[in-house]
Amino acid sequence: MMANDFKQIAVVTKNEIIKMLRGKKFLISLSIILIIFALITILKTVSDGGWDNIQKTSDILNLYLSMFSYVILLVVALLSSVALVSEFEERTALILFTRPIKRTTILIGKAMACLIVEACMILAYYILVCIVSLIQVGGISEHMAASYGIALLYIFAASGISFIVSSFFKRGSVCTIISLLVLIVIIPIFTSIVGGDTWYMLDTAGNTIITCVPEYVDGINEGREGFVGVVSYASMILNAFTNPDTNQALADVLYNFSQTSEYQSLDKQVQDSILYIIGFLTQHPDENLPAMIETLDALKLYISPMDYPDVPKEALVLMVWGIIGYLIAWVKFIKREF
């Protein structure tokens, strides 16, 4: 590129930023970000326990960023999906393309404008999260910068996909809807169908926004281990009920206990509960118990620990998605006719 090309890119970028800031979709996108932040904060304040269980910076990130990737996709779909198609829909390309400016320069300028505006909007959300973190726990997570860095790459990748859509269709509203469907519905569905280690998928790499925080992964794994423990105990108890000899032996122990003075000193409700258990143990085992036990055992195998992500690899995946998206959009854009 010549020096004049860079100047033209700067001019296109500046004009596109001004146009975006004056548009309704920018206000809608900014409103969505602020409303989501406000809703999370308000709902946490009025919920049982309030902020008492928010004691660490990782808790703040978990609260505000666990589903933030969807917000990024929504903002990108609203802004980037109309970047190219607007020139054709509003017929401004008739004037723009007659000037001594390359279509490649126009595309780069528009892409840079979208990325700058979207990055600033997301940065505003992160600043608000940092303020809450300082107020609530007295500090900011050391992983905040890494999370924001992944968010920027996610914007780059998702914007590349939206540019593809914008280069193929003729109406901005259609481009926005299709971009939302592709980013929020179609790609996640494809990921779930493929299964296995889907590190190369856009949504999987985008989840690194929160999984790059080790404390978040540790918390998820602790919860999963606790759930597996409960399932294991339930399976063990049900398995015991399938053995008549074991049931009768336990019923005999409880029956003998019910004849003691210690039992007589118990609360009436506790006594009734023990008698109910004795009656239950002396019944014939339910024929559905083996199937229930098999289901619980299978559930234990299905719940696996969350792995720590390979952040550099996932960052590279996002870059590749974005580059491929912009290349396809560029090829289509430079050949597009009215």
PyMOL commands that set and color helices and strands:
alter all, ss='L'
color gray80, all
select helices_A, chain A and resi 3-21+24-46+57-65+68-80+85-89+93-96+103-137+144-168+172-194+202-206+208-211+214-241+244-258+261-264+268-281+289-302+311-335
alter helices_A, ss='H'
color red, helices_A
deselect
rebuild
show_as cartoon
